[in-house]
Amino acid sequence: MSTPAEPTADPTVDTATDARAIGVLTRSPWRQPLAVIGIVVIVGWLLVAVLAPMIAPADPLAQTFGKLSPPSAEHPFGTDNLNRDVLSRVLHGARISIPLAMLLVVLSAVVGAIMGGIAGYFGGWVDAAIMRVTDLVFAFPAIILAMAVSAALGPGLSNAVLALTIVLWPGYARVIRGLVLSAGQQEYVQASRLLGSSALRTLTVELGPSVAGPVLVLVALDVGNAILLLSGLSFLGLGAQPPAAEWGAMVSAGTAVFDSWWVGLFPGLAILTVVLGFNFLGDTIRDALDPRTARAIRS
């Protein structure tokens, strides 16, 4: 007696979704100016992060220049209160802020995917327990909870990343739980369960493609949020420690010499441009993968 083949997702639905997404993403750039701006800004800062040692005019830790010199031809971004070149520190700051923000978002997405997938698939008391933990995290403002966890662990970038992972993973868990609950009612998923597929196979093979799009949008949008939170912790002295060239710490140093506006302005502009770039990119990906949501937002 022949064994029935395992069912898979309806290829017509997947093909239509993929075609719609590709169509949005490959339109004329002039119809997606924010996408172009976002990609250019992100690629530009990634190149800066990679090439900073070669393009920075000076060592970011060298204290050999004039104290609090305003922007000039020799120092386009001026110097700080410790005689260091601000431009060099901003360029090297990209090597800290951007990679750590990406790492933070990936860790949060992985933890959230695991917890949300388990909650949505098994339901019952497992779902209730995980969701109560997420409710507990959401009960506190993100930056306040991150400050508390980071202060308990001790100041430092590694502890700041761990603290922010604890703060951000519940958002992914809730979204993925809802998607798993919704997709789990589809006939092909029910049939896969009846045929004896393991929970791991069902979650990864059958349900994985259904949650990939929304998670990708969250990841793109959360990189900017992660940079803001990391910079906020460094601004408060709970993230990067001196003499590290980190944007939030540099803005904090600028508040001590407020009359020397260039010390805090340029790292602040770096944070602003990177966050806007990732937000523009995330909005474009959302429009590509979920046009109905995009139309509702515009209306």
Beta strands, then each sheet from edge to edge (+ up, - down):
end
